[in-house]
């Protein structure tokens, strides 16, 4: 019988506390890592602003992550909560009735230090990056909000395009 690889999941899962964080991509096969942030150059309208995958030298806005009493999180970038609008990630500058501003942030520490998946409250969809066929991340595009693919194992294994490094700053 072949040996079954063992994954150490005895390490307690990380629960993020309210504070300021950076959110970056997991390193892609080329070794590149990108920031997620609103663009440093935006129009002055109050329309929703896209959240983008940006190269590291770009100046970015820190993320304000607030843990809610129900275990969900409100995630803000540049002072505005981020929301799903038609399957893409935006910062909502003006409050809109009926727009969900809460997210679930779940540690996937068995796949790497400070790595998390970010899902909708009902866990039906989550943040995902557009990648090439070789799994390299596209920059200057918005993360998609779509169902996250994972293995049917315990613990589940998520693709690098669905995992994010979240570090307190």
N, C-alpha and C positions, 0 to 999 in steps of 0.2 A: 504494500500500500504506500503510495507516495506521501511524503511529509507535507503537512498543511502548514503554510507560513502562519506564524503567530504574530498578531499585532498587539502591542502593549497599549491597552486602553485603561489601565489602572490609574493613570494620571488623571486627576480631576479635571473636568471640563472648565474652561475659562469662562467666567461671566463678566462681561464688560460693565464697568461702573460709568456713571455719567461723567463726561469730560470732553476734552479736545483730543482728536486723533488724526492720524494720517491714514489714508486708505490707498494701498498700492496693489498692483497685480502681482500674482505669483510669477517668478521668473519663467520666461518662456524657453523653448529649446535653444534659442540663440543666446540666452543669458540676459536678455533685456527685461527690464522691469519698468512699469509705467505708473504714474499717479492717476488717481481719479479726482476730478475737480471741475468746477465751473471754469469757463474760459477766462483768462485774464483780460480779454478784450470783448466786451459785450455792448449791445445797444442799450439805450437809456429807457426803453419801454418797460412797462410792468408785465409784459408777457412772460410766460415760463422760460427759464434759461436752461439750455441743455447741459447736462453733466457729461464730460468728455474723458477719454483716455488720453493723457498727455505725457510727452516725454519728460524725463526727470529734470532737465534744467529749467523748465517753465516754473514761474512763480505761481503758487497755488493758494487757495483758501483752505484753512484747516476745517475739519469736520467736527461738528458739535453733536455728540451722541448722548441722548438722554434716555436713561432706563425708566420705563413706566412701571406703575405698580402691578400691572398684569403680566410682566415679564417681556413685553414687547419694547421696542425702541423707537424714538423719534430721531431721525437722522437729518441734520441740517448742514448745508454747505453755503458759505457766503451769507449766512443769516436767514436762509430760507429753507423750509422743509423740502426734502426730495420726495417725489411722487412718481407713480407710473402713469404716463400719458401715452395711450395707444402703443404699449409695448416698449417704450423707451423711458429712460431716466431723466427727469427734469427737476430743477429747483423751482418751486411754486412761490412766486413773490407775493401774490395776493391770495388770501384764504378763499377757498372755493368750497361751498357746501357739498357734502357727499364724496369728497376726494380723500382717500385713505392716506394718512401720513405716518402710519405705524408700520414697522417692519420687525421680523424676527431675525436675530443675529445668533448663529449657532457655531460654536467652536468645532473645528475638525482638526484638533490638535494631533491626532494620530497621523495626519498627512503633512504636518509641518508646524513649526512654532509660529504663533500669532496668526494662524490661518482660520478663516471663518467663511461660512456661506451666509448670504443675506437673502431672506425669503419674504414673500408676502405674509400677512397675518395668518391666512388659511393654509399656508405652505404649498399652494398650488403652483406658484411661480417663484422665480428668484432672479437675482442679477446674474447676467452672463455676458461674456465678452465675445466679440467677433474675432475669429482667428482664420489664418490661412490653412490650407490642407496640411501644412507641416506644423501646425499648432502654434505658429508665431502670432502674437497679438497685433491687431491693427491699431494704430494710434490715430488721434483726432476723430474718433467716432464715438457714438454714445453706447453705453452698455445697454443690452437688450433685457427685457423682463419676459422670461419664458420658463416653461417647465425645466427643472434641472435634471440632467441625466446622472445616475449613479449606479454603482453595482448593487446587486441584491445580496450583499454580504453584511455581516455585523462585525465591525462598524462599516457603514457604507463608504465607498471610495468615490470622490467627486473629481470631475475633470478639472485641470488647472484653470480653464476658462470660467469656472464657476466659483473658484476660491479666491479670497482676497486677504491680503496681509493688513491687519488693523493694529496700529501701534499708538500708544498714548504719547502725546507731545507736550 
